[in-house]
Amino acid sequence: MTTTRRTILGAALATSLTLAAGAAGAQDVGLTKDQILIGGYGPITGPAAYIGLGARDGTELAIKEINDAGGIHGRKLKLSFEDDGFSPSKALASVKKLVEQDRCS
């Protein structure tokens, strides 16, 4: 595995785990009998799209590997990723949507 790929995977997993840990106090958010819904956000468009695209793609790759290995306690992971366009106001709107509407972990 190349250093770049390891860095992207590490950043993606750190982002996902941080979002999941932040919602740990909210029971059952994003959690069903068969699935764990994880929310993420980042710039997919705009001047920093290369960062968001790498984070999203790395997270999707890690989720695929985890799901192919049986998931977490039999539950499959699913990612809901929002584009914040590298804008603070869009980032806030993305987080609100992920938490309030999508009910992501």
C-alpha positions in Angstrom: 0.0 0.0 0.0 1.4 3.4 -0.9 1.9 6.1 1.6 -0.7 8.3 -0.1 -3.3 5.6 0.0 -2.5 4.9 3.7 -2.8 8.6 4.5 -6.1 8.9 2.7 -7.5 5.7 4.4 -6.2 6.9 7.8 -7.8 10.4 7.4 -11.1 8.8 6.2 -11.3 6.4 9.1 -10.4 9.1 11.6 -13.1 11.3 10.2 -15.7 8.5 10.3 -14.7 7.4 13.8 -14.8 11.0 15.1 -18.3 11.5 13.7 -19.4 8.2 15.2 -17.9 8.9 18.6 -19.4 12.4 18.7 -22.9 10.8 18.4 -22.2 8.1 21.0 -24.4 9.7 23.5 -27.4 9.6 21.2 -28.6 6.1 21.4 -29.8 4.3 18.3 -29.0 7.2 16.0 -28.0 5.7 12.6 -28.2 2.2 14.1 -30.6 -0.6 13.0 -30.5 -4.3 13.5 -28.7 -4.8 10.2 -26.9 -1.4 9.5 -24.8 1.4 11.0 -25.2 4.6 9.1 -22.2 6.9 9.3 -22.3 10.5 8.3 -19.4 12.4 6.8 -18.8 15.8 5.1 -16.1 17.5 3.2 -15.4 19.5 0.0 -16.4 17.5 -3.1 -16.6 20.7 -5.1 -14.6 23.9 -4.9 -10.9 24.7 -4.4 -10.3 21.8 -1.9 -12.3 19.1 -3.7 -9.2 16.9 -3.9 -9.2 16.6 0.0 -12.9 15.8 0.2 -12.9 13.4 -2.7 -10.0 11.5 -1.2 -11.6 11.4 2.3 -14.9 10.2 0.8 -13.3 7.6 -1.4 -11.0 6.4 1.3 -13.9 6.0 3.7 -16.0 4.1 1.1 -13.0 1.8 0.5 -12.6 1.1 4.2 -16.3 0.5 4.6 -16.3 -1.9 1.7 -13.4 -3.8 3.3 -15.2 -3.9 6.7 -18.5 -5.0 5.2 -16.7 -7.7 3.1 -15.2 -9.0 6.4 -18.7 -9.3 8.0 -19.3 -5.8 9.2 -19.3 -4.8 12.8 -21.1 -7.4 15.0 -23.0 -8.5 11.9 -24.1 -5.0 11.0 -23.1 -3.5 7.6 -21.7 0.0 7.5 -23.3 2.6 5.2 -21.9 6.1 4.4 -23.9 9.2 3.9 -21.5 11.9 2.7 -22.4 15.6 2.1 -20.5 18.2 0.0 -19.6 21.3 2.0 -17.9 23.0 -1.0 -15.2 24.2 1.4 -17.6 26.7 2.9 -18.3 27.0 6.6 -22.0 27.8 6.1 -22.4 24.8 3.8 -20.4 22.6 6.3 -22.8 23.6 9.1 -25.8 22.9 6.8 -24.3 19.5 5.9 -23.8 18.5 9.6 -27.3 19.6 10.5 -28.7 17.5 7.6 -26.7 14.4 8.5 -27.7 14.6 12.2 -31.3 15.9 12.1 -32.6 14.5 8.7 -30.5 11.5 7.9 -30.0 10.5 11.6 -26.4 9.4 11.0 -24.0 8.3 13.7 
